[in-house]
């Protein structure tokens, strides 16, 4: 009699384990579906944003190219001036960082 009740309890326990396993599988499938759905939406949004950035950059580049074509002398003057200012700033920074030895004596 004790064997019969032990076997009954074992079957019930196996049924409960099977039910838990099935429930966990269903929850895992649902979580994976939600994750795929959210990931897909995020990728679509990122793709749309990247396309907008590319379109904006392209329109700005076309605008700058148009200005350069219309005013080549002004463009070259502006670039030359920016280069000279950059060179001067670089020289001043380099000179400021050079070690100073006011008491150096040469014998």
Kinemage of the C-alpha trace (Angstrom):
@kinemage 1
@onewidth
@group {chain A} dominant
@subgroup {mainchain}
@vectorlist {calphas} color= white
{ca unk a 1} P 0.000 0.000 0.000
{ca unk a 2} L 2.837 2.374 0.856
{ca unk a 3} L 4.436 1.694 -2.532
{ca unk a 4} L 1.194 2.588 -4.275
{ca unk a 5} L 0.865 5.973 -2.481
{ca unk a 6} L 4.566 6.688 -3.076
{ca unk a 7} L 4.138 5.968 -6.773
{ca unk a 8} L 1.055 8.187 -6.854
{ca unk a 9} L 2.954 11.039 -5.219
{ca unk a 10} L 5.855 10.522 -7.631
{ca unk a 11} L 3.492 10.714 -10.636
{ca unk a 12} L 1.902 13.867 -9.241
{ca unk a 13} L 5.348 15.389 -8.732
{ca unk a 14} L 6.344 14.458 -12.304
{ca unk a 15} L 3.121 16.048 -13.590
{ca unk a 16} L 3.845 19.225 -11.623
{ca unk a 17} L 7.429 19.355 -12.966
{ca unk a 18} L 6.111 18.892 -16.511
{ca unk a 19} L 3.538 21.660 -15.985
{ca unk a 20} L 6.232 23.994 -14.594
{ca unk a 21} L 8.541 23.200 -17.514
{ca unk a 22} L 5.764 23.966 -19.995
{ca unk a 23} L 4.882 27.200 -18.193
{ca unk a 24} L 8.532 28.312 -18.195
{ca unk a 25} L 8.823 27.509 -21.905
{ca unk a 26} L 5.717 29.563 -22.676
{ca unk a 27} L 6.996 32.495 -20.609
{ca unk a 28} L 10.387 32.267 -22.322
{ca unk a 29} L 8.745 32.280 -25.747
{ca unk a 30} L 6.620 35.295 -24.789
{ca unk a 31} L 9.647 37.176 -23.442
{ca unk a 32} L 11.653 36.380 -26.589
{ca unk a 33} L 8.781 37.614 -28.769
{ca unk a 34} L 8.530 40.883 -26.822
{ca unk a 35} L 12.286 41.354 -27.031
{ca unk a 36} L 12.312 40.723 -30.789
{ca unk a 37} L 9.442 43.174 -31.231
{ca unk a 38} L 11.178 45.902 -29.191
{ca unk a 39} L 14.495 45.299 -30.940
{ca unk a 40} L 12.842 45.508 -34.334
{ca unk a 41} L 11.167 48.801 -33.421
{ca unk a 42} L 14.442 50.209 -32.093
{ca unk a 43} L 16.262 49.213 -35.277
{ca unk a 44} L 13.582 50.847 -37.433
{ca unk a 45} L 13.834 54.049 -35.385
{ca unk a 46} L 17.648 54.037 -35.570
{ca unk a 47} L 17.533 53.453 -39.315
{ca unk a 48} L 15.064 56.299 -39.792
{ca unk a 49} L 17.216 58.633 -37.678
{ca unk a 50} L 20.365 57.667 -39.603
{ca unk a 51} L 18.604 58.395 -42.888
{ca unk a 52} L 17.539 61.818 -41.597
{ca unk a 53} L 21.108 62.600 -40.519
{ca unk a 54} L 22.473 61.550 -43.911
{ca unk a 55} L 19.877 63.677 -45.718
{ca unk a 56} L 20.698 66.679 -43.531
{ca unk a 57} L 24.449 66.266 -44.047
{ca unk a 58} L 23.953 65.872 -47.792
{ca unk a 59} L 21.838 69.040 -48.030
{ca unk a 60} L 24.356 71.013 -45.964
{ca unk a 61} L 27.237 69.764 -48.112
{ca unk a 62} L 25.336 70.775 -51.257
{ca unk a 63} L 24.689 74.197 -49.744
{ca unk a 64} L 28.360 74.707 -48.890
{ca unk a 65} L 29.416 73.463 -52.323
{ca unk a 66} L 27.050 75.979 -53.922
{ca unk a 67} L 28.519 78.819 -51.900
{ca unk a 68} L 32.050 77.737 -52.790
{ca unk a 69} L 31.157 77.638 -56.501
{ca unk a 70} L 29.595 81.104 -56.328
{ca unk a 71} L 32.440 82.708 -54.335
{ca unk a 72} L 35.739 80.898 -54.981
{ca unk a 73} L 37.951 83.879 -54.051
{ca unk a 74} L 36.179 84.468 -50.748
{ca unk a 75} L 36.362 80.759 -49.951
{ca unk a 76} L 40.096 80.554 -50.582
{ca unk a 77} L 40.644 83.719 -48.524
{ca unk a 78} L 38.600 82.315 -45.629
{ca unk a 79} L 40.475 78.996 -45.724
{ca unk a 80} L 43.849 80.751 -45.868
{ca unk a 81} L 42.887 83.012 -42.954
{ca unk a 82} L 41.696 80.027 -40.895
{ca unk a 83} L 44.952 78.208 -41.626
{ca unk a 84} L 47.056 81.196 -40.579
{ca unk a 85} L 45.075 81.673 -37.368
{ca unk a 86} L 45.413 77.946 -36.608
{ca unk a 87} L 49.159 78.082 -37.207
{ca unk a 88} L 49.518 81.141 -34.972
{ca unk a 89} L 47.489 79.541 -32.168
{ca unk a 90} L 49.573 76.361 -32.452
{ca unk a 91} L 52.798 78.367 -32.275
{ca unk a 92} L 51.604 80.295 -29.215
{ca unk a 93} L 50.529 77.126 -27.424
{ca unk a 94} L 53.853 75.463 -28.235
{ca unk a 95} L 55.813 78.483 -27.065
{ca unk a 96} L 53.807 78.676 -23.842
{ca unk a 97} L 54.535 75.030 -23.060
{ca unk a 98} L 58.262 75.264 -23.721
{ca unk a 99} L 60.338 75.133 -20.542
{ca unk a 100} L 61.762 78.488 -19.504
{ca unk a 101} L 65.182 78.710 -17.837
{ca unk a 102} L 65.726 82.388 -16.936
{ca unk a 103} L 68.932 81.698 -14.934
{ca unk a 104} L 70.685 79.588 -17.514
{ca unk a 105} L 74.331 80.531 -17.908
{ca unk a 106} L 76.494 79.561 -20.790
{ca unk a 107} L 80.131 79.041 -19.952
